[in-house]
Amino acid sequence: MTKTAKAPRRPGRPVESLDTRDTILDVAEQQFAALGFAGTTLRDIARQADVNQALIGYYFGSKQTLFEAVYKRRGSEVSTLRMRALDAVEAAANGSPPDARSIILAYLRPQFDIKRQYSAWSRLQARIHTEPEYNAFQIRKDVYDVVTQRYIAALEKALPHIDPADIHWRMTFMIGAYLYVLADVARLDEVSTQRYRGDDIDETIDRLASYFVGGMLAPSTYAFPPAPEKSRPAKDRTAGRSAVQTQPGSPAPG
């Protein structure tokens, strides 16, 4: 009798093990995005994933570790795509600094490409900035700092006339603004009474880029002269000082 040859065994974890782990991550992503870290329980994740809660402990240990795994799974992909995008932009510039718009588009597109596939992740990405620092700070640092610092360096080369402090501030403002848009809050629809909609991702990216480029190209904050102090009549200033000096227990002005 001829024996049927067995398929070669795949190295590493069994396929079923990988599928179960991915299912847990997918369900946890949905739950954390909807309810936040505090509102999500391992029991709910286990029920939604149709697995024993002990399996979550086996693969991830604690809720905190699961939260980190969920965030880093997509966040690491975004960071990798951003690095590749900036590599391409710099290569296309043939040794010259790329223009600010190309840099900013390279930064934005990977986040929105991920949003097309994983809308829950986008909501979680926006939500993590409202999570307690013990959850959010180190995760953001691990996933994004190296990439973000590289983009800041690219913008500094592209905009040598802008104070580096302003570029750092403006990058921070840019991150906050695009995360608000990622959260799908539909404010554009509301404030425009449905005349304009924010559901076209390509249009959203283009409009965000134009807005951010305008901010990056603005003159440095301290290039402007300080605002003059509003003057008051000398009599009013004297009266104000007298009032302070005559109040019982008041410290001497200074």
C-alpha positions in Angstrom: 0.0 0.0 0.0 1.3 3.4 -0.9 1.5 5.8 2.0 0.4 9.4 1.4 3.3 11.7 2.1 2.7 14.1 5.0 3.1 17.8 4.3 6.3 19.2 5.9 5.7 20.6 9.3 6.1 24.4 9.5 8.7 25.6 11.9 7.7 27.8 14.8 4.2 28.1 16.2 1.4 26.0 14.8 -0.9 27.8 12.4 -3.8 27.5 14.8 -1.7 29.2 17.5 -0.9 32.2 15.2 -4.5 32.5 14.1 -5.7 32.5 17.7 -3.2 35.2 18.7 -4.2 37.4 15.7 -7.8 36.9 16.6 -7.2 38.1 20.1 -5.2 41.1 18.9 -8.0 42.0 16.4 -10.7 41.9 19.0 -8.6 43.7 21.6 -8.0 46.5 19.0 -11.7 47.0 18.6 -12.4 47.0 22.3 -9.5 49.3 23.3 -10.5 51.7 20.5 -14.1 51.8 21.6 -13.7 51.7 25.4 -10.2 52.8 26.2 -7.8 50.9 28.4 -9.7 51.3 31.6 -13.1 50.3 30.1 -11.8 47.2 28.4 -11.7 43.8 30.3 -9.9 40.6 29.3 -13.2 38.8 30.0 -15.0 40.8 27.3 -12.1 40.3 24.8 -12.2 36.5 25.5 -15.9 36.4 24.9 -15.8 38.4 21.7 -12.8 36.4 20.4 -14.5 33.1 21.4 -11.5 31.9 23.3 -10.8 30.9 26.9 -9.6 33.9 29.0 -6.6 31.8 30.1 -5.3 31.8 26.5 -5.0 35.6 26.6 -2.8 35.2 29.7 -0.8 32.5 27.9 -0.1 34.7 24.9 0.1 38.2 26.5 0.3 37.9 30.2 -1.5 41.0 31.4 -4.0 43.5 30.0 -1.2 46.1 29.9 1.0 43.8 27.8 -1.9 43.0 25.5 -2.5 46.8 25.1 1.1 47.4 24.1 1.1 44.5 21.7 -2.1 45.8 20.0 -0.7 49.3 19.7 2.8 48.3 18.5 1.5 45.9 15.9 0.1 48.6 13.6 2.3 51.4 15.0 5.4 49.6 14.0 4.0 49.2 10.5 3.3 52.9 10.3 6.9 53.7 11.4 8.4 51.3 8.8 6.2 52.8 6.0 7.2 56.3 7.1 10.9 55.5 7.0 10.5 54.0 3.5 8.5 57.0 2.3 11.1 59.5 3.6 13.9 57.4 2.0 12.0 57.7 -1.4 11.5 61.4 -1.0 15.1 62.0 -0.2 16.3 59.8 -3.1 14.1 61.7 -5.5 15.6 65.0 -4.4 19.0 63.9 -5.7 21.1 65.1 -2.8 19.2 68.4 -2.2 16.8 68.8 0.8 13.3 67.7 -0.2 10.6 70.4 -0.1 8.5 70.6 3.0 5.3 69.4 1.4 6.9 66.2 0.1 8.2 65.5 3.6 4.9 66.2 5.3 3.0 64.0 2.7 5.4 61.2 3.3 4.7 61.5 7.1 0.9 61.6 6.7 0.1 59.0 4.1 1.1 55.9 6.0 -1.2 56.7 8.9 -4.1 57.2 6.5 -3.3 54.1 4.4 -3.5 52.1 7.6 -6.8 53.8 8.4 -8.3 52.5 5.1 -7.7 49.0 6.3 -8.1 49.2 10.0 -10.5 51.9 11.1 -10.4 50.8 14.8 -6.7 51.2 14.9 -7.0 54.8 13.8 -9.4 55.5 16.6 -7.1 53.8 19.1 -4.2 55.8 17.7 -6.1 59.0 18.5 -7.3 57.7 21.8 -3.9 56.8 23.2 -3.1 60.4 23.7 -5.9 60.6 26.3 -4.8 57.5 28.1 -2.9 57.8 31.4 0.8 58.5 31.0 1.8 55.1 32.4 0.1 53.5 29.4 0.8 56.0 26.7 4.2 57.7 27.2 6.5 54.8 26.8 4.5 53.1 24.0 4.6 56.3 21.9 8.3 56.7 22.6 9.1 53.2 21.6 7.1 53.2 18.4 7.5 56.7 17.1 10.3 58.8 18.5 13.1 57.6 16.2 11.0 58.2 13.1 9.6 61.5 14.2 13.1 62.8 15.0 14.2 61.9 11.6 11.3 63.8 10.0 12.1 66.8 12.2 15.8 66.7 11.0 14.6 66.5 7.4 12.4 69.6 7.9 15.2 71.5 9.5 17.3 70.9 6.4 14.5 71.9 4.1 13.7 75.0 6.2 17.1 76.3 7.4 15.6 79.8 7.9 13.1 78.6 10.5 14.2 78.3 14.1 14.6 74.6 15.0 12.5 75.3 18.1 9.6 76.3 15.9 9.9 73.2 13.8 9.7 71.0 16.9 6.7 72.9 18.2 5.0 72.8 14.8 5.6 69.1 14.4 3.9 68.6 17.8 0.9 70.7 16.6 0.8 68.8 13.4 0.6 65.4 15.2 -2.2 66.7 17.4 -4.2 68.0 14.4 -3.9 64.9 12.3 -4.8 62.6 15.2 -8.0 64.6 15.7 -8.9 64.0 12.1 -8.0 60.3 12.4 -10.5 60.0 15.2 -13.4 60.4 12.8 -15.2 63.0 14.9 -17.1 64.4 11.8 -16.7 68.0 13.0 -16.3 69.2 9.4 -19.7 67.7 8.5 -21.3 69.4 11.6 -19.8 72.9 11.4 -20.4 73.1 7.6 -24.0 71.8 8.0 -23.1 69.0 5.6 -21.9 71.3 2.8 -18.5 69.7 3.1 -17.6 66.2 4.2 -14.4 64.7 5.5 -14.8 61.1 4.3 -12.5 61.4 1.2 -9.1 60.3 2.6 -7.1 61.5 -0.4 -8.7 65.0 -0.1 -8.2 65.0 3.6 -4.5 64.2 3.2 -4.1 67.0 0.6 -5.9 69.6 2.7 -4.0 68.6 5.9 -0.7 68.9 4.0 -1.5 72.4 2.7 -2.4 73.5 6.2 0.7 72.0 7.8 3.0 73.4 5.1 1.6 76.9 5.7 2.3 76.5 9.4 5.9 75.2 8.8 6.7 78.1 6.4 5.4 80.8 8.7 8.1 83.2 10.0 9.7 82.0 13.2 7.7 83.0 16.3 10.4 85.3 17.7 11.0 87.0 14.4 8.0 89.2 15.4 8.6 92.2 17.6 7.1 91.9 21.1 3.6 93.3 21.5 3.7 96.8 23.1 2.4 97.1 26.6 -1.0 98.8 26.8 -0.4 102.2 28.5 -2.5 103.6 31.2 -2.6 107.2 32.5 0.0 107.9 35.1 -2.6 108.7 37.7 -4.2 105.2 37.3 -0.8 103.5 37.6 0.0 105.5 40.8 -3.4 104.7 42.2 -2.9 101.0 41.5 0.5 101.0 43.3 -1.0 102.8 46.3 -3.8 100.3 46.6 -1.3 97.4 46.7 0.9 99.1 49.2 -1.9 100.1 51.6 -3.6 96.6 51.7 -3.0 95.1 55.1 -0.5 92.2 54.9 0.4 92.9 51.3 3.9 92.1 50.2 6.0 94.9 48.9 5.6 95.2 45.1 8.5 93.8 43.1 
